[in-house]
Each structure stands twice: as C-alpha cells, then as structure tokens.
Amino acid sequence: MSGRSRLTRLMELSPKKRGQLVRAARVSLDMSQCKFAHHIGMEPQRLSRIERGESDLYFSELVELCLVMALRRRKVERK
C-alpha cells in the first residue's frame, strides 16, 4: 500500500469523477441538490458546478464534510 490518504487519492481524480462522487454521495443521502448544499453549508450554485465537473474549488472541504457526515450517520446506525 502506498500510504496515501483517501483524501489525497480523491484529490487526484479528474473534476468529472469528483463531481460524480459528490452526486452519488448526495443521492445516497436522499437529498435534493439544494437541500444537500444547505445541509453542508455550501452555495447551491457552487455544488452544482462541482457536480457538473466544471469546478473543483473547495472539493477537499466538501469531501471532508461528506466523510464527517457519513461517520456520524454510521455512529447513529450502530446505536
């Protein structure tokens, strides 16, 4: 194993692949784009651009937020 973090590997993906991952995360949480953007504290337009692969600005912050949300959800499910 190379020892690189998951975030590092995610950052090396193309903007289009990043957008697909963000969209998949949102769909798995069963949230509309606007609701998801509000939930993570991001402007809907910015999230939309990331999902379309037009912009990868703030992608690392978005991934970290998604990972935190997923971990919290997992903890809740275990209780």
C-alpha positions in Angstrom: 0.0 0.0 0.0 1.3 3.4 -0.9 0.3 5.1 2.4 -1.5 7.9 0.7 -4.7 9.1 2.4 -8.1 8.6 0.8 -8.4 12.4 0.5 -5.2 12.6 -1.4 -6.3 9.9 -3.8 -9.7 11.7 -4.2 -7.9 14.9 -5.0 -6.1 13.2 -7.8 -9.3 12.3 -9.6 -10.5 14.3 -12.5 -13.0 17.1 -11.9 -15.7 15.0 -13.7 -15.1 11.9 -11.5 -15.1 14.2 -8.4 -18.5 15.5 -9.5 -19.8 12.0 -9.9 -18.7 11.1 -6.4 -20.3 14.2 -4.9 -23.6 13.5 -6.8 -23.5 9.9 -5.6 -23.0 10.9 -2.0 -25.9 13.3 -2.2 -28.2 10.7 -3.8 -27.2 8.1 -1.2 -28.3 10.6 1.5 -31.5 11.0 -0.5 -31.3 14.8 -0.6 -32.1 17.3 -3.4 -29.1 19.3 -4.6 -30.4 22.4 -2.9 -31.1 20.7 0.4 -27.7 19.0 0.4 -25.9 22.3 -0.4 -27.8 23.9 2.5 -27.0 20.9 4.8 -23.3 21.2 4.3 -23.2 25.0 4.2 -22.3 25.4 0.6 -23.9 27.6 -2.1 -26.2 25.5 -4.4 -24.5 27.1 -7.5 -21.1 26.0 -6.3 -22.2 22.5 -5.6 -23.9 22.4 -9.0 -20.6 23.4 -10.7 -18.7 20.7 -8.8 -21.3 18.1 -9.7 -21.0 19.0 -13.4 -17.2 18.8 -13.2 -16.8 22.5 -14.0 -15.1 23.4 -10.8 -13.2 21.6 -8.2 -12.7 24.6 -5.9 -13.5 23.7 -2.3 -13.7 20.0 -3.3 -11.4 18.9 -0.5 -13.6 20.7 2.1 -16.7 19.2 0.6 -15.2 15.7 0.7 -14.2 16.2 4.4 -17.7 17.3 5.2 -19.2 14.3 3.5 -16.9 11.9 5.3 -17.8 13.5 8.6 -21.5 13.2 7.8 -21.0 9.5 6.8 -19.2 8.8 10.1 -21.8 10.5 12.2 -24.5 8.5 10.3 -22.7 5.2 10.9 -22.4 6.0 14.6 -26.1 6.7 14.8 -26.9 3.5 13.0 -24.8 1.5 15.4 -26.7 2.7 18.5 
